[in-house]
Amino acid sequence: MLNIIMFGPPGSGKGTQSKKITEYFGLKHLSTGEMLRFEMDNKTVLGEKIRKGMDNGEYVSDELALQLIKKSIDKEIAPKGFVFDGFPRTINQAKAFDIMLAQMNTNITQMIALEVPEEELINRLVERSKISGRGEDQGEQVIKKRLGIYHDKTKPLMNYYQEQNKLQIINGTGLLNDVFGQIHDEIIKLNNKIA
Ligand code: AMP
C-alpha cells in the first residue's frame, strides 16, 4: 500500500495536489477538512457543534479527527493506498495514527511537504476567501491565526516524519502542473521502492 501524507500550511495547495495525485495513481483521497465541512454544510449535530471553532480557524479535537479518519479507512475495501490531506495535524494525532495503521498491518510510506513563503500563503488565502465561501478563510486576522496554529501545532510533524526518514520537501510556489510533476516523480520513486 502507498500511504502518503500530503502536508503543508493552509494555502500551500495540498488539497488541489492531493486530488490530482489520487486521480493519477488511483489512490483514495481522505481530507478531514472536507469531512468537517460536509458536516457543517449539512447542518448535522456535529457540524453545528464545531462551526464556531472552525470559523475561528481553530482545530477540532484530536479524538474527533482520529475518529473521522478511522471511520473512512474502515469503509474502504483494499484500496491501493491513501492520500491523507490535512491529517495528521498534531503530534498526538500522528502517534495515535501510527498505532492505528500498525494494527491494520500497514504504515505511512511518506510525507510530502509543500513549502510556500508566508507572504504568498496570505495572498493566496485572501484570494481564496473571495471565492471559496469557507468560513475559516474569511478575514486576514483568521488567516494569520490559522498560520500561527499551523506553526505551533502542525509544523513539528515534519521533524516527526523526518526522524522516521519519511519526509520529502517540495517547493510549492511554481505552476500547479510543475509542482504536480515533482510530486509525481517522487511517488514513482516510492512505488519502485515498495514494489
Ligand atoms: P483543511 O481543509 O485541511 O485546511 O481543514 C480546514 C479546517 O478543518 C482546519 O482549519 C481545522 O479547523 C479543521 N481540521 C481539518 N483537519 C483537522 C485535523 N486533522 N485536526 C484538527 N482539525 C482539523
Residues whose N, C-alpha, C, O or C-beta is under 5 A from the ligand:
A	BS01	AMP	T32 G33 E34 L36 M54 G57 E58 Y59 V60 S61 A65 D85 G86 F87 P88 R89 E136
